[in-house]
Amino acid sequence: VCPGSFDPITNGHLDIIARASRLYDEVYVAVMINQSKKGLFEVDERIELIREVTSEFANVRVETHHGLLVDYCKQRDIPAIVKGLRAVSDFDYELQMAQMNNGLTGVETLFVPTNPTYSFLSSSLVREVAAWGGDVSHLVPPQVLAALNRRLRKD
Ligand code: PNS
């Protein structure tokens, strides 16, 4: 499983999903619900965008889960969580989550080093730059760029 908030999916996420799809027979992209964060995109919109931009990968499925990631993994019989690491700064928190998740159910976490092109990239920066009219066309797939333009023009 490649879990995340995906608000919205970026080229960095897509790179990790593509690489996971080459490593595993089946990959779930799980849009996890964070109750304390009101997103820019509704969960259904995020799912729709992820489905569009991953349609070329026959072994990738997109779902959402409300609750613990380890419970989702148990329900789906998923043995491994795949996470991208952008920089050392990601490592502290990711290690904590990986150790917690492994302690809870034994699920493993595999860390994939992010393509350096995307080492600075995050959904929150994409939202901020796009909100102020900056160019994010090299950071997100075209479908996401169009959705950002629609959303930010409308609001
Ligand atoms: O894209 P994000 O917001 O960095 O992803 C973080 C995410 C969703 C993977 C993480 O917050 C998560 O796994 N949330 C689900 C709830 C859960 O299992 N929390 C305990 C983590 S040890």
Backbone and ligand atoms as CSV (ligand in chain L), in Angstrom:
chain,resi,resn,atom,element,x,y,z
A,1,VAL,N,N,0.840,-1.198,0.000
A,1,VAL,CA,C,0.000,0.000,0.000
A,1,VAL,C,C,0.876,1.250,0.000
A,2,CYS,N,N,0.468,2.222,-0.803
A,2,CYS,CA,C,1.064,3.562,-0.752
A,2,CYS,C,C,0.021,4.464,-0.095
A,3,PRO,N,N,0.218,4.798,1.195
A,3,PRO,CA,C,-0.788,5.602,1.887
A,3,PRO,C,C,-0.420,7.087,1.881
A,4,GLY,N,N,-1.427,7.932,2.057
A,4,GLY,CA,C,-1.140,9.360,2.168
A,4,GLY,C,C,-2.424,10.161,2.178
A,5,SER,N,N,-2.240,11.493,2.229
A,5,SER,CA,C,-3.406,12.380,2.159
A,5,SER,C,C,-3.721,12.741,0.705
A,6,PHE,N,N,-2.681,12.845,-0.104
A,6,PHE,CA,C,-2.839,13.104,-1.540
A,6,PHE,C,C,-3.744,14.305,-1.825
A,7,ASP,N,N,-3.432,15.431,-1.185
A,7,ASP,CA,C,-4.287,16.625,-1.326
A,7,ASP,C,C,-3.524,17.767,-1.989
A,8,PRO,N,N,-3.197,17.693,-3.264
A,8,PRO,CA,C,-3.513,16.635,-4.224
A,8,PRO,C,C,-2.285,15.745,-4.469
A,9,ILE,N,N,-2.504,14.707,-5.286
A,9,ILE,CA,C,-1.376,13.857,-5.714
A,9,ILE,C,C,-0.381,14.703,-6.531
A,10,THR,N,N,0.916,14.473,-6.301
A,10,THR,CA,C,1.970,15.215,-7.025
A,10,THR,C,C,2.785,14.239,-7.878
A,11,ASN,N,N,3.690,14.809,-8.668
A,11,ASN,CA,C,4.590,13.950,-9.455
A,11,ASN,C,C,5.484,13.106,-8.545
A,12,GLY,N,N,5.758,13.608,-7.343
A,12,GLY,CA,C,6.568,12.842,-6.388
A,12,GLY,C,C,5.825,11.586,-5.934
A,13,HIS,N,N,4.543,11.736,-5.582
A,13,HIS,CA,C,3.736,10.561,-5.227
A,13,HIS,C,C,3.687,9.573,-6.400
A,14,LEU,N,N,3.457,10.142,-7.576
A,14,LEU,CA,C,3.266,9.295,-8.753
A,14,LEU,C,C,4.520,8.467,-9.034
A,15,ASP,N,N,5.672,9.066,-8.810
A,15,ASP,CA,C,6.940,8.364,-8.997
A,15,ASP,C,C,7.034,7.163,-8.042
A,16,ILE,N,N,6.639,7.373,-6.792
A,16,ILE,CA,C,6.696,6.277,-5.807
A,16,ILE,C,C,5.682,5.182,-6.167
A,17,ILE,N,N,4.480,5.599,-6.570
A,17,ILE,CA,C,3.447,4.611,-6.942
A,17,ILE,C,C,3.906,3.795,-8.149
A,18,ALA,N,N,4.494,4.473,-9.134
A,18,ALA,CA,C,4.971,3.768,-10.343
A,18,ALA,C,C,6.049,2.746,-9.970
A,19,ARG,N,N,6.932,3.146,-9.084
A,19,ARG,CA,C,8.015,2.232,-8.688
A,19,ARG,C,C,7.462,1.079,-7.862
A,20,ALA,N,N,6.494,1.344,-6.980
A,20,ALA,CA,C,5.860,0.256,-6.205
A,20,ALA,C,C,5.141,-0.707,-7.158
A,21,SER,N,N,4.540,-0.175,-8.204
A,21,SER,CA,C,3.785,-1.040,-9.125
A,21,SER,C,C,4.716,-1.959,-9.918
A,22,ARG,N,N,5.988,-1.572,-10.012
A,22,ARG,CA,C,6.955,-2.466,-10.669
A,22,ARG,C,C,7.515,-3.501,-9.694
A,23,LEU,N,N,7.420,-3.210,-8.387
A,23,LEU,CA,C,7.976,-4.124,-7.382
A,23,LEU,C,C,6.976,-5.183,-6.931
A,24,TYR,N,N,5.694,-4.820,-6.947
A,24,TYR,CA,C,4.665,-5.693,-6.365
A,24,TYR,C,C,3.620,-6.071,-7.405
A,25,ASP,N,N,2.993,-7.252,-7.202
A,25,ASP,CA,C,1.938,-7.686,-8.118
A,25,ASP,C,C,0.730,-6.759,-8.042
A,26,GLU,N,N,0.453,-6.287,-6.833
A,26,GLU,CA,C,-0.742,-5.485,-6.626
A,26,GLU,C,C,-0.401,-4.317,-5.702
A,27,VAL,N,N,-0.848,-3.127,-6.046
A,27,VAL,CA,C,-0.580,-1.953,-5.206
A,27,VAL,C,C,-1.897,-1.221,-4.935
A,28,TYR,N,N,-2.139,-0.960,-3.656
A,28,TYR,CA,C,-3.275,-0.125,-3.270
A,28,TYR,C,C,-2.752,1.263,-2.943
A,29,VAL,N,N,-3.413,2.275,-3.495
A,29,VAL,CA,C,-3.152,3.642,-3.058
A,29,VAL,C,C,-4.280,3.966,-2.085
A,30,ALA,N,N,-3.931,4.249,-0.836
A,30,ALA,CA,C,-4.953,4.476,0.197
A,30,ALA,C,C,-4.973,5.952,0.594
A,31,VAL,N,N,-6.088,6.597,0.308
A,31,VAL,CA,C,-6.267,7.996,0.721
A,31,VAL,C,C,-6.777,7.962,2.161
A,32,MET,N,N,-5.893,8.320,3.084
A,32,MET,CA,C,-6.236,8.239,4.500
A,32,MET,C,C,-6.936,9.529,4.938
A,33,ILE,N,N,-7.939,9.365,5.767
A,33,ILE,CA,C,-8.730,10.529,6.191
A,33,ILE,C,C,-8.169,11.098,7.479
A,34,ASN,N,N,-7.814,12.376,7.411
A,34,ASN,CA,C,-7.307,13.073,8.599
A,34,ASN,C,C,-8.394,14.050,9.049
A,35,GLN,N,N,-9.036,13.696,10.173
A,35,GLN,CA,C,-10.196,14.480,10.616
A,35,GLN,C,C,-9.827,15.914,10.990
A,36,SER,N,N,-8.555,16.115,11.405
A,36,SER,CA,C,-8.200,17.455,11.867
A,36,SER,C,C,-7.810,18.389,10.721
A,37,LYS,N,N,-7.700,17.848,9.500
A,37,LYS,CA,C,-7.298,18.698,8.362
A,37,LYS,C,C,-8.440,18.817,7.369
A,38,LYS,N,N,-8.908,20.057,7.160
A,38,LYS,CA,C,-9.876,20.268,6.074
A,38,LYS,C,C,-9.054,20.446,4.813
A,39,GLY,N,N,-9.254,19.548,3.874
A,39,GLY,CA,C,-8.414,19.573,2.687
A,39,GLY,C,C,-8.856,20.602,1.660
A,40,LEU,N,N,-7.984,20.818,0.677
A,40,LEU,CA,C,-8.382,21.646,-0.472
A,40,LEU,C,C,-9.353,20.863,-1.340
A,41,PHE,N,N,-9.061,19.565,-1.533
A,41,PHE,CA,C,-9.931,18.711,-2.326
A,41,PHE,C,C,-10.666,17.723,-1.422
A,42,GLU,N,N,-11.925,17.454,-1.764
A,42,GLU,CA,C,-12.674,16.416,-1.049
A,42,GLU,C,C,-12.012,15.067,-1.349
A,43,VAL,N,N,-12.236,14.118,-0.440
A,43,VAL,CA,C,-11.614,12.800,-0.615
A,43,VAL,C,C,-12.019,12.174,-1.953
A,44,ASP,N,N,-13.282,12.322,-2.328
A,44,ASP,CA,C,-13.741,11.748,-3.606
A,44,ASP,C,C,-13.001,12.363,-4.795
A,45,GLU,N,N,-12.735,13.647,-4.702
A,45,GLU,CA,C,-11.997,14.320,-5.792
A,45,GLU,C,C,-10.558,13.810,-5.852
A,46,ARG,N,N,-9.953,13.638,-4.677
A,46,ARG,CA,C,-8.569,13.131,-4.640
A,46,ARG,C,C,-8.496,11.748,-5.274
A,47,ILE,N,N,-9.483,10.910,-4.906
A,47,ILE,CA,C,-9.509,9.538,-5.439
A,47,ILE,C,C,-9.647,9.577,-6.957
A,48,GLU,N,N,-10.565,10.409,-7.428
A,48,GLU,CA,C,-10.815,10.504,-8.872
A,48,GLU,C,C,-9.529,10.931,-9.606
A,49,LEU,N,N,-8.844,11.928,-9.047
A,49,LEU,CA,C,-7.597,12.405,-9.677
A,49,LEU,C,C,-6.535,11.306,-9.669
A,50,ILE,N,N,-6.423,10.597,-8.553
A,50,ILE,CA,C,-5.401,9.523,-8.481
A,50,ILE,C,C,-5.737,8.431,-9.498
A,51,ARG,N,N,-7.048,8.093,-9.600
A,51,ARG,CA,C,-7.441,7.060,-10.587
A,51,ARG,C,C,-7.057,7.499,-11.992
A,52,GLU,N,N,-7.318,8.771,-12.304
A,52,GLU,CA,C,-7.003,9.259,-13.657
A,52,GLU,C,C,-5.506,9.160,-13.946
A,53,VAL,N,N,-4.700,9.593,-12.976
A,53,VAL,CA,C,-3.261,9.689,-13.286
A,53,VAL,C,C,-2.517,8.362,-13.095
A,54,THR,N,N,-3.196,7.356,-12.531
A,54,THR,CA,C,-2.551,6.036,-12.399
A,54,THR,C,C,-3.201,5.012,-13.332
A,55,SER,N,N,-4.035,5.485,-14.257
A,55,SER,CA,C,-4.812,4.543,-15.081
A,55,SER,C,C,-3.902,3.647,-15.936
A,56,GLU,N,N,-2.681,4.124,-16.219
A,56,GLU,CA,C,-1.783,3.296,-17.043
A,56,GLU,C,C,-1.213,2.096,-16.268
A,57,PHE,N,N,-1.330,2.106,-14.944
A,57,PHE,CA,C,-0.802,0.990,-14.149
A,57,PHE,C,C,-1.929,-0.004,-13.841
A,58,ALA,N,N,-1.887,-1.146,-14.518
A,58,ALA,CA,C,-2.992,-2.101,-14.409
A,58,ALA,C,C,-3.119,-2.702,-13.014
A,59,ASN,N,N,-2.031,-2.705,-12.246
A,59,ASN,CA,C,-2.066,-3.365,-10.928
A,59,ASN,C,C,-2.251,-2.373,-9.764
A,60,VAL,N,N,-2.661,-1.147,-10.074
A,60,VAL,CA,C,-2.857,-0.141,-9.012
A,60,VAL,C,C,-4.343,0.103,-8.792
A,61,ARG,N,N,-4.768,0.023,-7.536
A,61,ARG,CA,C,-6.151,0.335,-7.165
A,61,ARG,C,C,-6.163,1.464,-6.154
A,62,VAL,N,N,-7.201,2.262,-6.198
A,62,VAL,CA,C,-7.267,3.429,-5.318
A,62,VAL,C,C,-8.474,3.293,-4.396
A,63,GLU,N,N,-8.227,3.482,-3.106
A,63,GLU,CA,C,-9.301,3.372,-2.121
A,63,GLU,C,C,-9.106,4.448,-1.048
A,64,THR,N,N,-10.099,4.551,-0.165
A,64,THR,CA,C,-9.926,5.429,0.986
A,64,THR,C,C,-10.135,4.612,2.251
A,65,HIS,N,N,-9.549,5.110,3.349
A,65,HIS,CA,C,-9.764,4.429,4.634
A,65,HIS,C,C,-9.865,5.452,5.749
A,66,HIS,N,N,-10.850,5.230,6.589
A,66,HIS,CA,C,-11.073,6.086,7.750
A,66,HIS,C,C,-10.674,5.267,8.971
A,67,GLY,N,N,-9.511,5.544,9.533
A,67,GLY,CA,C,-9.056,4.748,10.674
A,67,GLY,C,C,-7.564,4.513,10.574
A,68,LEU,N,N,-7.115,3.508,11.286
A,68,LEU,CA,C,-5.681,3.227,11.316
A,68,LEU,C,C,-5.224,2.530,10.034
A,69,LEU,N,N,-4.036,2.914,9.597
A,69,LEU,CA,C,-3.464,2.281,8.414
A,69,LEU,C,C,-3.261,0.778,8.639
A,70,VAL,N,N,-2.871,0.403,9.852
A,70,VAL,CA,C,-2.632,-1.029,10.111
A,70,VAL,C,C,-3.927,-1.841,9.988
A,71,ASP,N,N,-5.064,-1.225,10.333
A,71,ASP,CA,C,-6.339,-1.944,10.204
A,71,ASP,C,C,-6.699,-2.134,8.732
A,72,TYR,N,N,-6.429,-1.102,7.947
A,72,TYR,CA,C,-6.645,-1.217,6.496
A,72,TYR,C,C,-5.783,-2.355,5.940
A,73,CYS,N,N,-4.521,-2.404,6.359
A,73,CYS,CA,C,-3.614,-3.449,5.867
A,73,CYS,C,C,-4.131,-4.839,6.252
A,74,LYS,N,N,-4.656,-4.949,7.473
A,74,LYS,CA,C,-5.176,-6.253,7.915
A,74,LYS,C,C,-6.381,-6.660,7.065
A,75,GLN,N,N,-7.313,-5.711,6.883
A,75,GLN,CA,C,-8.525,-5.995,6.087
A,75,GLN,C,C,-8.178,-6.501,4.700
A,76,ARG,N,N,-7.138,-5.926,4.110
A,76,ARG,CA,C,-6.795,-6.231,2.711
A,76,ARG,C,C,-5.661,-7.264,2.615
A,77,ASP,N,N,-5.202,-7.743,3.756
A,77,ASP,CA,C,-4.089,-8.705,3.749
A,77,ASP,C,C,-2.837,-8.126,3.090
A,78,ILE,N,N,-2.564,-6.876,3.382
A,78,ILE,CA,C,-1.431,-6.163,2.780
A,78,ILE,C,C,-0.197,-6.336,3.674
A,79,PRO,N,N,0.908,-6.882,3.147
A,79,PRO,CA,C,2.080,-7.146,3.988
A,79,PRO,C,C,3.029,-5.961,4.132
A,80,ALA,N,N,2.937,-4.969,3.223
A,80,ALA,CA,C,3.974,-3.924,3.227
A,80,ALA,C,C,3.416,-2.547,2.879
A,81,ILE,N,N,3.925,-1.564,3.608
A,81,ILE,CA,C,3.620,-0.155,3.363
A,81,ILE,C,C,4.817,0.422,2.622
A,82,VAL,N,N,4.594,1.113,1.523
A,82,VAL,CA,C,5.694,1.718,0.766
A,82,VAL,C,C,5.621,3.233,0.937
A,83,LYS,N,N,6.741,3.793,1.386
A,83,LYS,CA,C,6.813,5.239,1.635
A,83,LYS,C,C,8.026,5.826,0.925
A,84,GLY,N,N,7.854,7.011,0.368
A,84,GLY,CA,C,8.984,7.728,-0.209
A,84,GLY,C,C,9.675,8.554,0.864
A,85,LEU,N,N,10.994,8.567,0.824
A,85,LEU,CA,C,11.755,9.445,1.732
A,85,LEU,C,C,12.420,10.525,0.898
A,86,ARG,N,N,12.054,11.788,1.168
A,86,ARG,CA,C,12.594,12.888,0.367
A,86,ARG,C,C,13.953,13.330,0.876
A,87,ALA,N,N,14.100,13.352,2.182
A,87,ALA,CA,C,15.332,13.876,2.793
A,87,ALA,C,C,15.425,13.305,4.197
A,88,VAL,N,N,16.560,13.542,4.847
A,88,VAL,CA,C,16.752,13.032,6.211
A,88,VAL,C,C,15.649,13.552,7.132
A,89,SER,N,N,15.168,14.759,6.841
A,89,SER,CA,C,14.130,15.356,7.692
A,89,SER,C,C,12.847,14.529,7.714
A,90,ASP,N,N,12.588,13.758,6.671
A,90,ASP,CA,C,11.400,12.879,6.669
A,90,ASP,C,C,11.593,11.680,7.597
A,91,PHE,N,N,12.875,11.349,7.821
A,91,PHE,CA,C,13.163,10.040,8.385
A,91,PHE,C,C,12.660,9.857,9.813
A,92,ASP,N,N,12.823,10.881,10.659
A,92,ASP,CA,C,12.447,10.770,12.073
A,92,ASP,C,C,11.004,10.321,12.233
A,93,TYR,N,N,10.104,11.066,11.601
A,93,TYR,CA,C,8.680,10.784,11.760
A,93,TYR,C,C,8.289,9.480,11.064
A,94,GLU,N,N,8.876,9.259,9.885
A,94,GLU,CA,C,8.551,8.033,9.154
A,94,GLU,C,C,9.024,6.797,9.922
A,95,LEU,N,N,10.199,6.918,10.567
A,95,LEU,CA,C,10.700,5.798,11.359
A,95,LEU,C,C,9.767,5.516,12.536
A,96,GLN,N,N,9.324,6.585,13.185
A,96,GLN,CA,C,8.378,6.417,14.315
A,96,GLN,C,C,7.117,5.691,13.863
A,97,MET,N,N,6.556,6.143,12.737
A,97,MET,CA,C,5.310,5.517,12.255
A,97,MET,C,C,5.557,4.065,11.863
A,98,ALA,N,N,6.697,3.818,11.204
A,98,ALA,CA,C,7.002,2.449,10.765
A,98,ALA,C,C,7.147,1.525,11.978
A,99,GLN,N,N,7.809,2.035,13.014
A,99,GLN,CA,C,8.009,1.205,14.217
A,99,GLN,C,C,6.689,0.987,14.951
A,100,MET,N,N,5.881,2.044,15.021
A,100,MET,CA,C,4.563,1.906,15.653
A,100,MET,C,C,3.715,0.891,14.889
A,101,ASN,N,N,3.668,1.036,13.572
A,101,ASN,CA,C,2.841,0.140,12.765
A,101,ASN,C,C,3.323,-1.306,12.871
A,102,ASN,N,N,4.629,-1.490,12.863
A,102,ASN,CA,C,5.172,-2.849,12.983
A,102,ASN,C,C,4.860,-3.426,14.357
A,103,GLY,N,N,4.942,-2.587,15.379
A,103,GLY,CA,C,4.634,-3.059,16.734
A,103,GLY,C,C,3.161,-3.414,16.889
A,104,LEU,N,N,2.288,-2.708,16.155
A,104,LEU,CA,C,0.852,-2.958,16.292
A,104,LEU,C,C,0.437,-4.285,15.650
A,105,THR,N,N,0.917,-4.521,14.440
A,105,THR,CA,C,0.427,-5.717,13.724
A,105,THR,C,C,1.505,-6.525,13.021
A,106,GLY,N,N,2.741,-6.016,13.027
A,106,GLY,CA,C,3.802,-6.737,12.313
A,106,GLY,C,C,3.935,-6.331,10.855
A,107,VAL,N,N,3.111,-5.394,10.388
A,107,VAL,CA,C,3.223,-4.961,8.987
A,107,VAL,C,C,4.580,-4.286,8.772
A,108,GLU,N,N,5.175,-4.527,7.606
A,108,GLU,CA,C,6.488,-3.947,7.302
A,108,GLU,C,C,6.341,-2.619,6.561
A,109,THR,N,N,7.364,-1.770,6.693
A,109,THR,CA,C,7.403,-0.533,5.896
A,109,THR,C,C,8.661,-0.540,5.054
A,110,LEU,N,N,8.508,-0.289,3.763
A,110,LEU,CA,C,9.632,-0.188,2.842
A,110,LEU,C,C,9.813,1.267,2.457
A,111,PHE,N,N,11.034,1.788,2.634
A,111,PHE,CA,C,11.315,3.171,2.272
A,111,PHE,C,C,11.990,3.231,0.900
A,112,VAL,N,N,11.438,4.054,0.048
A,112,VAL,CA,C,11.995,4.243,-1.295
A,112,VAL,C,C,12.560,5.661,-1.371
A,113,PRO,N,N,13.846,5.800,-1.739
A,113,PRO,CA,C,14.375,7.164,-1.849
A,113,PRO,C,C,13.713,7.890,-3.017
A,114,THR,N,N,13.178,9.052,-2.713
A,114,THR,CA,C,12.507,9.856,-3.741
A,114,THR,C,C,13.483,10.243,-4.844
A,115,ASN,N,N,12.984,10.329,-6.051
A,115,ASN,CA,C,13.755,10.907,-7.147
A,115,ASN,C,C,14.170,12.322,-6.726
A,116,PRO,N,N,15.487,12.647,-6.805
A,116,PRO,CA,C,15.942,13.964,-6.317
A,116,PRO,C,C,15.215,15.142,-6.968
A,117,THR,N,N,14.696,14.945,-8.157
A,117,THR,CA,C,13.925,16.018,-8.814
A,117,THR,C,C,12.775,16.474,-7.928
A,118,TYR,N,N,12.274,15.549,-7.097
A,118,TYR,CA,C,11.084,15.856,-6.295
A,118,TYR,C,C,11.397,15.946,-4.806
A,119,SER,N,N,12.671,16.121,-4.454
A,119,SER,CA,C,13.023,16.033,-3.031
A,119,SER,C,C,12.457,17.191,-2.208
A,120,PHE,N,N,12.088,18.278,-2.855
A,120,PHE,CA,C,11.548,19.452,-2.144
A,120,PHE,C,C,10.036,19.512,-2.224
A,121,LEU,N,N,9.447,18.523,-2.868
A,121,LEU,CA,C,8.038,18.641,-3.272
A,121,LEU,C,C,7.094,18.104,-2.204
A,122,SER,N,N,6.025,18.855,-1.937
A,122,SER,CA,C,4.980,18.353,-1.038
A,122,SER,C,C,3.647,18.920,-1.510
A,123,SER,N,N,2.575,18.221,-1.147
A,123,SER,CA,C,1.241,18.705,-1.537
A,123,SER,C,C,0.977,20.076,-0.933
A,124,SER,N,N,1.435,20.287,0.300
A,124,SER,CA,C,1.138,21.570,0.950
A,124,SER,C,C,1.836,22.727,0.225
A,125,LEU,N,N,3.079,22.504,-0.234
A,125,LEU,CA,C,3.762,23.575,-0.992
A,125,LEU,C,C,3.080,23.796,-2.343
A,126,VAL,N,N,2.658,22.711,-2.968
A,126,VAL,CA,C,1.941,22.856,-4.246
A,126,VAL,C,C,0.675,23.690,-4.040
A,127,ARG,N,N,-0.062,23.404,-2.977
A,127,ARG,CA,C,-1.294,24.176,-2.712
A,127,ARG,C,C,-0.975,25.646,-2.501
A,128,GLU,N,N,0.087,25.896,-1.720
A,128,GLU,CA,C,0.420,27.283,-1.404
A,128,GLU,C,C,0.898,28.052,-2.642
A,129,VAL,N,N,1.814,27.438,-3.383
A,129,VAL,CA,C,2.342,28.129,-4.576
A,129,VAL,C,C,1.209,28.368,-5.576
A,130,ALA,N,N,0.374,27.342,-5.771
A,130,ALA,CA,C,-0.732,27.488,-6.736
A,130,ALA,C,C,-1.725,28.545,-6.262
A,131,ALA,N,N,-1.970,28.601,-4.961
A,131,ALA,CA,C,-2.939,29.569,-4.426
A,131,ALA,C,C,-2.499,31.006,-4.687
A,132,TRP,N,N,-1.167,31.219,-4.714
A,132,TRP,CA,C,-0.652,32.569,-4.969
A,132,TRP,C,C,-0.331,32.790,-6.443
A,133,GLY,N,N,-0.780,31.883,-7.262
A,133,GLY,CA,C,-0.618,32.082,-8.706
A,133,GLY,C,C,0.708,31.614,-9.271
A,134,GLY,N,N,1.499,30.892,-8.484
A,134,GLY,CA,C,2.793,30.391,-8.973
A,134,GLY,C,C,2.591,29.205,-9.921
A,135,ASP,N,N,3.621,28.938,-10.693
A,135,ASP,CA,C,3.544,27.870,-11.698
A,135,ASP,C,C,3.927,26.531,-11.074
A,136,VAL,N,N,2.988,25.604,-11.034
A,136,VAL,CA,C,3.282,24.268,-10.489
A,136,VAL,C,C,3.153,23.196,-11.577
A,137,SER,N,N,3.179,23.652,-12.833
A,137,SER,CA,C,2.891,22.716,-13.934
A,137,SER,C,C,3.941,21.603,-14.049
A,138,HIS,N,N,5.146,21.844,-13.516
A,138,HIS,CA,C,6.188,20.806,-13.588
A,138,HIS,C,C,6.145,19.883,-12.366
A,139,LEU,N,N,5.234,20.144,-11.444
A,139,LEU,CA,C,5.208,19.400,-10.177
A,139,LEU,C,C,4.021,18.453,-10.029
A,140,VAL,N,N,3.009,18.653,-10.850
A,140,VAL,CA,C,1.798,17.816,-10.759
A,140,VAL,C,C,1.386,17.365,-12.154
A,141,PRO,N,N,0.659,16.250,-12.260
A,141,PRO,CA,C,0.171,15.827,-13.565
A,141,PRO,C,C,-0.831,16.865,-14.117
A,142,PRO,N,N,-0.999,16.913,-15.445
A,142,PRO,CA,C,-1.877,17.919,-16.065
A,142,PRO,C,C,-3.307,17.912,-15.504
A,143,GLN,N,N,-3.824,16.720,-15.202
A,143,GLN,CA,C,-5.196,16.649,-14.664
A,143,GLN,C,C,-5.293,17.354,-13.316
A,144,VAL,N,N,-4.217,17.236,-12.520
A,144,VAL,CA,C,-4.198,17.876,-11.198
A,144,VAL,C,C,-4.054,19.393,-11.359
A,145,LEU,N,N,-3.228,19.802,-12.327
A,145,LEU,CA,C,-3.067,21.238,-12.591
A,145,LEU,C,C,-4.419,21.851,-12.964
A,146,ALA,N,N,-5.156,21.155,-13.823
A,146,ALA,CA,C,-6.471,21.663,-14.240
A,146,ALA,C,C,-7.411,21.741,-13.041
A,147,ALA,N,N,-7.376,20.717,-12.180
A,147,ALA,CA,C,-8.253,20.707,-10.991
A,147,ALA,C,C,-7.881,21.838,-10.036
A,148,LEU,N,N,-6.572,22.097,-9.893
A,148,LEU,CA,C,-6.116,23.195,-9.019
A,148,LEU,C,C,-6.610,24.538,-9.574
A,149,ASN,N,N,-6.470,24.710,-10.875
A,149,ASN,CA,C,-6.907,25.973,-11.484
A,149,ASN,C,C,-8.398,26.179,-11.300
A,150,ARG,N,N,-9.168,25.094,-11.501
A,150,ARG,CA,C,-10.633,25.201,-11.330
A,150,ARG,C,C,-10.957,25.567,-9.881
A,151,ARG,N,N,-10.338,24.845,-8.940
A,151,ARG,CA,C,-10.652,25.032,-7.528
A,151,ARG,C,C,-10.243,26.425,-7.035
A,152,LEU,N,N,-9.056,26.852,-7.420
A,152,LEU,CA,C,-8.548,28.116,-6.872
A,152,LEU,C,C,-9.189,29.321,-7.554
A,153,ARG,N,N,-9.635,29.142,-8.788
A,153,ARG,CA,C,-10.371,30.232,-9.450
A,153,ARG,C,C,-11.747,30.413,-8.834
A,154,LYS,N,N,-12.331,29.239,-8.474
A,154,LYS,CA,C,-13.724,29.245,-7.978
A,154,LYS,C,C,-13.811,29.840,-6.591
A,155,ASP,N,N,-12.816,29.521,-5.719
A,155,ASP,CA,C,-12.933,29.901,-4.306
A,155,ASP,C,C,-12.647,31.386,-4.060
L,1,PNS,O1,O,0.472,12.314,3.022
L,1,PNS,P1,P,0.651,12.329,4.519
L,1,PNS,O2,O,-0.380,13.241,5.158
L,1,PNS,O3,O,2.063,12.647,4.933
L,1,PNS,O4,O,0.362,10.827,5.019
L,1,PNS,C1,C,0.416,10.453,6.384
L,1,PNS,C2,C,-0.407,9.169,6.597
L,1,PNS,C3,C,-1.824,9.367,6.083
L,1,PNS,C4,C,0.233,8.022,5.849
L,1,PNS,C5,C,-0.425,8.865,8.125
L,1,PNS,O5,O,-0.844,9.992,8.810
L,1,PNS,C6,C,-1.318,7.679,8.461
L,1,PNS,O6,O,-0.925,6.544,8.287
L,1,PNS,N1,N,-2.562,7.969,8.897
L,1,PNS,C7,C,-3.561,6.979,9.201
L,1,PNS,C8,C,-3.847,6.905,10.702
L,1,PNS,C9,C,-2.808,6.036,11.395
L,1,PNS,O7,O,-2.656,4.869,11.131
L,1,PNS,N2,N,-2.071,6.691,12.317
L,1,PNS,C10,C,-1.028,6.045,13.078
L,1,PNS,C11,C,0.308,6.141,12.362
L,1,PNS,S1,S,1.587,5.303,13.246
